């Protein structure tokens, strides 16, 4: 099923639309996501790059050392998306920046070997030590 949802950064300078199956949603526990977001984990929805469209604004890009381009708002700093060299035909979008994040629940955990030991979230979901590609 193709879903059409929109989202954007905190200040509204960046807006985007997703038009794809939004069935791949993961809580990422990697230390890189924690550092760039300042959060204990980041929940991502992964979709084909062709299903993503910027509607307003131009994001800033941070090229991470691990062959990953991270896109964020240069005004409010919200981390919005990333594209990895390992999967250049897909884009990961932060679920928290969707207009209705409650409609896109996570269905797995990734990079659980990096999970903070005191964090317990969605304990019934499947877990991956790294991430399947």
BAFI-3210 file (N, C-alpha, C; in Angstrom, 3 decimals, decimal comma, padded with zeros to 6 digits):
// residues 133
n [1|2|3|4|5|6|7|8|9|10|11|12|13|14|15|16|17|18|19|20|21|22|23|24|25|26|27|28|29|30|31|32|33|34|35|36|37|38|39|40|41|42|43|44|45|46|47|48|49|50|51|52|53|54|55|56|57|58|59|60|61|62|63|64|65|66|67|68|69|70|71|72|73|74|75|76|77|78|79|80|81|82|83|84|85|86|87|88|89|90|91|92|93|94|95|96|97|98|99|100|101|102|103|104|105|106|107|108|109|110|111|112|113|114|115|116|117|118|119|120|121|122|123|124|125|126|127|128|129|130|131|132|133]
n.u [000,842|000,542|001,467|000,790|002,306|003,177|005,742|008,029|010,538|011,128|010,843|009,544|010,781|011,752|010,003|008,523|007,451|006,313|005,818|005,087|005,357|005,249|006,335|008,744|010,111|012,244|013,670|016,603|019,545|022,166|025,347|026,079|023,707|022,646|024,507|024,347|021,731|021,178|019,511|018,193|017,625|016,866|014,068|013,461|011,951|012,199|012,385|011,969|014,130|012,955|010,399|010,432|010,163|011,261|009,407|009,507|012,067|015,653|017,688|020,433|023,502|025,235|028,080|028,766|031,472|031,109|030,244|027,713|025,135|023,653|020,714|019,544|017,780|018,976|018,213|016,608|017,832|016,795|017,048|016,425|016,630|018,466|020,894|022,565|025,711|025,686|023,136|022,087|019,747|017,674|016,045|016,224|013,984|013,357|011,014|009,892|009,712|007,562|004,275|002,254|003,387|002,473|001,109|002,905|004,262|007,104|008,651|010,777|014,001|017,239|020,829|021,217|023,285|024,488|022,708|021,568|021,954|019,968|017,684|014,432|012,312|009,513|009,650|008,785|009,392|011,184|014,778|017,899|021,352|022,989|022,207|020,002|020,576]
n.v [-001,181|002,202|004,967|008,408|010,946|013,869|016,036|017,903|020,210|021,594|024,455|024,923|025,646|023,656|021,392|018,299|015,500|012,174|009,414|006,397|002,886|002,607|000,684|-000,142|000,503|001,540|001,509|003,039|002,326|003,114|004,609|006,778|007,933|008,699|010,674|012,665|013,460|013,940|012,412|009,460|007,386|007,029|007,005|005,684|005,844|003,952|004,315|004,112|006,290|007,637|008,033|010,220|013,708|017,039|019,752|022,366|024,710|024,295|021,798|021,605|019,800|017,185|015,427|012,452|010,563|007,820|007,307|008,510|010,708|013,213|015,056|018,193|020,909|024,116|026,247|025,621|023,284|020,699|017,241|015,579|013,653|010,896|009,507|006,633|005,348|002,641|001,979|003,579|004,073|004,427|006,314|007,422|008,667|010,753|009,682|011,237|013,775|013,708|014,884|013,452|011,423|009,350|007,612|005,965|003,463|001,876|-001,199|-002,793|-003,122|-001,740|-002,053|-002,924|-003,725|-001,448|-000,262|001,731|000,577|001,029|001,693|000,957|000,187|-000,568|-003,471|-005,924|-006,039|-007,303|-007,710|-006,497|-007,034|-005,424|-003,857|-005,053|-005,136]
n.w [000,000|-000,814|000,965|001,626|003,116|004,996|006,329|008,411|009,603|012,928|012,938|010,568|008,207|006,527|004,551|003,601|001,521|001,666|-000,375|-000,518|000,383|003,775|005,507|006,644|009,480|011,941|015,227|015,891|017,568|017,431|018,239|016,715|015,680|018,126|018,930|016,865|017,059|019,712|021,170|022,868|021,176|017,658|015,608|012,500|009,260|006,392|002,915|-000,704|-002,495|-004,593|-003,666|-002,041|-001,494|-001,406|-000,299|000,585|001,307|001,702|002,719|005,054|004,754|006,309|005,926|007,055|008,479|008,018|005,393|004,991|004,325|006,095|006,584|007,607|009,240|008,693|010,193|012,598|013,332|013,298|012,747|009,842|007,696|006,144|003,881|002,899|001,709|001,454|000,731|-001,581|-003,012|-001,327|001,268|004,606|006,923|009,679|011,930|013,917|012,793|011,118|010,257|011,497|013,459|015,037|013,421|012,210|013,343|014,897|013,763|014,358|016,003|015,547|015,478|018,130|019,749|020,537|022,164|024,877|028,150|030,075|028,715|027,775|025,341|023,370|023,751|022,681|019,993|017,066|017,110|015,838|015,700|014,141|011,183|008,792|005,310]
ca.u [000,000|001,293|001,034|001,236|002,359|004,082|006,394|008,947|011,352|010,447|010,510|008,733|011,560|011,829|008,801|008,732|006,346|006,661|004,791|005,637|005,011|005,984|006,347|010,053|010,297|013,149|014,310|018,047|020,241|023,598|025,915|026,138|022,396|022,516|025,344|023,895|020,381|021,058|018,433|018,604|017,484|016,153|013,195|013,538|011,183|013,019|011,575|012,734|014,451|011,975|009,164|010,677|010,210|011,304|008,343|009,913|013,354|016,826|018,346|021,880|023,955|026,427|028,627|029,371|032,621|030,705|029,589|026,306|024,753|022,547|020,080|018,949|017,400|020,015|017,645|016,279|018,725|016,120|017,604|015,260|016,792|019,817|021,101|023,844|026,372|025,335|021,803|021,877|018,430|016,669|016,245|015,668|013,402|013,044|009,575|009,471|009,441|006,307|003,158|001,511|004,275|001,736|000,586|004,015|004,943|008,284|008,415|012,012|015,115|018,508|022,046|020,927|024,528|024,849|021,593|021,843|021,454|018,812|016,570|013,490|011,288|008,936|010,409|008,307|009,777|012,413|016,012|019,028|022,600|023,372|021,026|019,987|020,543]
ca.v [000,000|003,455|006,004|009,763|011,711|015,015|016,384|019,032|020,536|022,295|025,846|024,969|026,038|022,473|020,557|017,187|014,554|010,788|008,717|005,051|001,960|003,021|-000,505|-000,416|001,543|000,962|002,268|002,876|002,521|003,322|005,770|007,903|008,595|009,381|011,888|013,730|013,899|014,270|011,583|008,121|006,590|007,727|006,103|006,000|005,130|003,801|004,219|004,408|007,709|008,178|008,351|011,361|014,990|018,270|020,683|023,739|024,855|023,545|021,326|021,556|018,417|016,801|014,192|011,712|009,740|006,460|007,332|008,803|012,119|013,522|016,314|018,858|022,304|025,059|027,252|025,076|022,159|019,395|016,181|015,154|012,483|010,462|008,574|005,962|004,791|001,220|001,855|004,915|004,214|004,617|007,425|007,242|009,924|010,672|009,575|012,333|014,997|013,570|015,631|012,514|010,293|008,263|006,718|005,198|002,817|001,047|-002,644|-003,500|-002,388|-001,998|-001,695|-003,109|-003,896|-000,119|000,269|002,127|-000,538|001,405|002,085|-000,112|000,713|-001,564|-004,678|-007,076|-005,974|-008,013|-006,934|-006,829|-006,529|-004,324|-003,590|-005,816|-004,251]
ca.w [000,000|-000,880|001,890|001,315|004,357|004,954|007,576|008,319|010,777|014,020|012,613|009,347|007,028|005,663|004,434|002,682|001,307|001,413|-001,124|-000,637|001,452|004,970|006,355|007,248|010,497|012,943|016,293|015,767|018,838|017,209|018,925|015,777|015,722|019,426|018,960|015,964|017,411|021,119|021,717|023,275|019,958|016,583|014,856|011,069|008,250|005,195|001,703|-001,919|-002,684|-005,543|-002,948|-001,169|-002,203|-000,615|-000,694|000,925|001,948|001,260|003,935|005,183|004,695|007,049|005,379|008,162|008,067|007,661|004,077|005,224|004,245|006,988|006,194|008,757|009,038|009,079|011,087|013,919|013,609|013,296|011,903|009,080|006,827|005,804|002,772|003,089|000,527|001,411|000,149|-002,158|-003,637|-000,288|002,191|005,943|007,400|011,099|012,166|014,790|012,031|010,371|010,832|012,337|013,721|015,685|012,379|011,624|014,465|014,617|013,711|014,712|016,586|014,864|016,204|019,554|020,506|021,037|022,969|026,254|028,953|030,886|027,849|027,450|024,440|022,459|024,030|021,924|018,575|016,693|017,301|014,985|016,253|013,249|010,367|007,533|004,151]
c.u [000,890|000,649|001,541|001,146|003,342|004,677|007,303|009,680|010,519|009,996|009,675|009,491|011,704|010,503|009,102|007,466|006,940|005,505|005,334|005,029|005,866|006,048|007,663|010,392|011,104|013,601|015,808|018,717|021,717|024,078|025,999|024,807|022,190|023,279|024,797|022,513|020,272|019,959|018,949|018,471|016,789|015,322|013,123|012,512|012,038|012,109|012,456|012,942|013,447|010,656|009,290|010,770|010,292|010,224|008,733|011,269|014,444|017,580|019,853|022,274|025,228|026,872|029,381|030,499|032,249|029,924|028,085|026,096|023,523|022,028|019,335|018,591|018,518|019,521|017,408|017,128|018,077|016,749|016,434|015,472|018,253|019,782|022,476|024,400|026,032|023,992|021,403|020,524|017,305|017,030|015,584|015,206|013,046|011,527|009,071|009,187|008,214|005,214|002,341|002,362|003,572|001,192|001,656|004,818|006,144|007,901|009,678|012,980|016,362|019,659|021,860|022,188|025,008|023,777|022,064|021,209|020,214|017,576|015,711|012,340|010,804|009,650|009,973|008,734|011,038|013,622|017,105|020,288|023,132|022,115|021,114|019,899|019,761]
c.v [001,248|004,459|007,349|010,548|012,859|015,248|017,569|019,242|021,317|023,699|025,991|025,373|024,891|021,739|019,485|016,346|013,177|010,146|007,330|004,167|002,324|001,880|-000,823|000,720|000,938|001,983|002,006|003,248|002,843|004,617|006,981|008,653|009,319|010,694|013,003|014,260|014,413|013,482|010,190|007,100|007,454|006,688|006,594|005,217|005,132|003,586|004,461|005,920|008,373|008,560|009,525|012,632|016,138|019,190|022,131|023,707|024,015|023,105|021,540|020,079|018,248|015,461|013,488|010,821|008,326|006,419|007,552|010,304|012,335|014,917|016,902|020,290|023,208|026,131|026,690|023,863|020,791|018,446|015,527|013,850|012,094|009,514|007,960|005,457|003,314|000,979|003,183|005,129|004,369|005,844|007,050|008,614|009,754|010,716|010,748|013,628|014,874|014,401|014,758|011,279|009,101|007,242|005,792|004,540|001,977|-000,427|-003,460|-002,539|-002,727|-001,469|-001,824|-003,360|-002,558|000,475|000,640|001,084|-000,218|001,759|000,872|000,481|-000,413|-002,906|-005,897|-007,101|-006,790|-007,089|-007,441|-006,222|-005,352|-003,937|-004,414|-004,826|-004,859]
c.w [000,000|000,072|001,385|002,622|004,180|006,329|007,367|009,626|011,797|013,629|011,343|008,097|006,033|005,708|003,404|002,560|001,060|000,677|-001,451|000,440|002,658|005,985|007,013|008,207|011,646|013,975|016,157|017,085|018,657|017,873|018,012|015,781|017,038|019,439|018,077|016,334|018,842|021,809|022,070|022,155|018,921|015,842|013,421|010,276|006,983|003,993|000,484|-002,057|-003,625|-004,872|-002,001|-001,985|-001,196|-001,151|-000,453|001,605|001,313|002,511|003,894|005,169|005,514|006,492|006,494|007,649|007,618|006,346|004,186|005,123|005,116|006,662|007,388|008,402|009,543|010,032|012,497|014,296|013,580|012,283|011,183|008,326|006,695|004,621|002,977|001,766|000,366|000,732|-000,493|-002,826|-002,626|000,544|003,514|006,425|008,874|011,302|013,001|014,037|011,124|011,040|011,787|012,617|014,375|014,687|011,785|012,758|014,022|014,585|013,982|015,399|015,780|015,715|017,711|020,385|021,075|021,949|024,369|027,180|029,787|030,066|027,491|026,637|023,534|022,562|023,228|020,463|018,303|016,817|016,366|015,596|015,447|012,488|009,112|006,379|003,037]
res [x|x|x|x|x|x|x|x|x|x|x|x|x|x|x|x|x|x|x|x|x|x|x|x|x|x|x|x|x|x|x|x|x|x|x|x|x|x|x|x|x|x|x|x|x|x|x|x|x|x|x|x|x|x|x|x|x|x|x|x|x|x|x|x|x|x|x|x|x|x|x|x|x|x|x|x|x|x|x|x|x|x|x|x|x|x|x|x|x|x|x|x|x|x|x|x|x|x|x|x|x|x|x|x|x|x|x|x|x|x|x|x|x|x|x|x|x|x|x|x|x|x|x|x|x|x|x|x|x|x|x|x|x]
***
